[in-house]
Amino acid sequence: MDQAAAGNGVTSGPLKLTLTRRVPGLFDRKLHVTDGQGSLVFRTVSVRPAFNFRLRTALADASGNHLMRFRRKWMGSHHGWQVFRGESFDPNNLAFTVEPDKRFQINATMKLFLAANSTRQRCDYRVQGSFLTKSLKVYKGDSSQVVAQMVKEKPAFSIGGKGYTISVNQNEDLELILVFLAIRHEKFRVRRMNLYTMGIAHAVNAAAGLFF
């Protein structure tokens, strides 16, 4: 890495990594994070089969050890995510939750609430941007302070997938930031899959109208 993360997952200095969406495809959800030398540092893995009713994913290190696990929650009108430290979904290990903004936005905001934030009057972090645009930014709470950002790399032929450069400020929880970005990607992936399904349905209905 350009700067190593401290033992507790907090960056000891400004850090730059590369995030890649591996094996491009509509239903793909695998992300790989590499350092400046191209060595694998983190990756996301499915805890259950990819088409499980309730999505469950883990952030793993290069050796495959699960550092955090996250899953969709289905309570309320706006689905969110629960994130747990370690290799289980034990409620005692809940690290934070992520909620989509209730307002309609093209580049929807997502807000992160730490488990210790019991009042939830203000978020601890928020992310704005889209994988369709060239960048995502992670802000501290509701402020304008940017603690991390992700910028799409220049297009190039690659069988590895689309790449993004991640910059993380000093003294930030690297694992938290990466999971937050992975959840934003997951939301984008599901939305794209839904739009694709709707497109197929419209095409089938249009074709059927030619014969019936």
N, C-alpha and C positions, 0 to 999 in steps of 0.2 A: 504494500500500500504506500501511497505518498506520505501519509501520516498514519501511524498505528492507532487503533482504538485502545483506550484504557481497559484494564481487566474487567471492569464492571459494565463494559459496553459503551462508555462515554468517550467521545473523541477527544484525544489529547491535543489535537491541532486541526486546522482546516484539512478536509479530506475530499479526495476526488475518486470516484469509482465509476464503473461502466455497468449499466443494467441492460440486459438483452432479453427480448422475448424469444425464447428458443422455439425452433421448429415452427415457423409461421403457419398459422391455420386459424380457422374461425373459432374452434372450440379449445384452442390451446390456452393454458393458464400457467405455464412454467416460465419462471423468471430466473436468470442467472446474473449474479453480481460478481464482477472481476476487478482486480486492482490494476495499477498502472503497468504491471508486467504481463497482464493477461491471465493471471492465476485466479482460479475460482475461489471466492471468499464466502459467498452466501448463495443459496438457491431456494426456491419455493418448491415444495413437494405436496402431492395430494395425500391426505391422511386416509381418505376413503376414495372409492372409484370416482372418476371425473364427473359422472352423471348421477351421483348420489343426490337425493332430494335435498339434503341439507349440506351445503358446501363446507368442507373442512380442509384447511390448508395449513402447512407448517413452514416457518422460516428455518432452514437448516444451515449449518456451517459446512465447510468444505468436506468434512469427514462424515456428514450425514446426520450429525446430532441435532435434534430439534431444540431450537432456542426459544421459539414462540409458536403457539398454535392459534389459529383464528377461524371463526365460523360465523355464518349468517345467523341472525336471530329474526324470528318471524312475528314478534309481538309488536302491535301498534300499526298505524297506517303507513309508516315509513320504515322499511327494513334497515337494520343496522348490523354491526358486526361486534362480536366479543373477542377479545384477545387475551390469551393466557400465557404466562411465562412457563417454560419447561415443556414436558412431554405429556401433559394431561389437560383435560378441561375441568379440573377441580375448581369450583367457585372460589376457593381460598387463594388460588393463583391468578385470579383476574387482574390483569395489568391496566387495561383501559378498554373503552368502547368507542366505536366510530359511528357517527350518525350523518346521514345526508341532510343538507339544508332543505327545509320544508318549502322554500320558495322555488318557483320554476326558473331555472337559469340554463343557458346553453352550456356554459362551462361550470357545472354545478359545484358549489362549495361542499366540502365534507369537513365535519368537526370532530375532534378527538377529545375525549374526557377521561382523565386519569381516574383510576379506581378510588383514589383518595378524595376526589372532587365530588363530594356527596351532594352539594347544592345544585351543581350543574347550571348555575346561572351564567357562567362564562366558560367557554371552552379553553382547553389548555393549548391546543394547536388547531390549525385549520389548513386545508390544502385547497388551492384553486388552480384551475387549468384543466386541460384535457389531453389525452393521448392522441387526439386528432390534431391538436395544435402543436407548436414547437416546444412548449415548456409547461412545467408544473412548478408551483412554488409552495413551500410549507412556511407558514407564519406562526409566530408565538402568540397564542391566544387570539384576541380580536385586534391586536396591534398591527402596525405596518412592518414590524421587524421580521425579515426573512431569515430563517435558520437553515433552510436547505432548498435547493432547487434542482430540477431535472430538465435538461435541454436535449432535444433530439439531435443526434449526430447527422452529419451530411450524408445524403444517400450514397450508397455504394453497393455493388453486387456482393451479396453474402448469403450463404446457405444457413448461417447461424441465426438469422432473424434481425429484427430492427433493434438498433442500439440507442441508448440515451446516456448522457454524461450526468452523473449525480455529484453535486457539491454540497458538503455538509459542514456547517460551522463548528468551531471548537466548543467543547463542553456540551455537546448534544448527545442524546441517547441514539446511537446509530441503529440499533435493532428496532427501536420504536419508529424511527424515520422510515426505514426500509419496509416494515410491515404496513405503515400508513400508505406508502406509495403502492405497495402490492395490492392493498384493498381498493385503492383508487383504480388500479388497473383491472381488478376483478369486476368492479362495477361497470367499467367501460366495456369489458368483454361480454358480460351478461346483456348489457344494453344492445351491443352490436349483434349478439346472437338472436335477441328478440326481434330486432329490426329485420334481420336476415330471414327469420321464420315468417314474419309478417309478409315480407316480399314474396316468398315462395307461395304463401297462401293466396295472395292477390293474383299471382301468375296462374295458379291452378284454377282459381275461380274464373279468371278471364278466358283461359283456354276452354274450360267447361262450357262457358257461355257460347262458344262457337258451335257446339254440337248439341246442346240441349235447350 
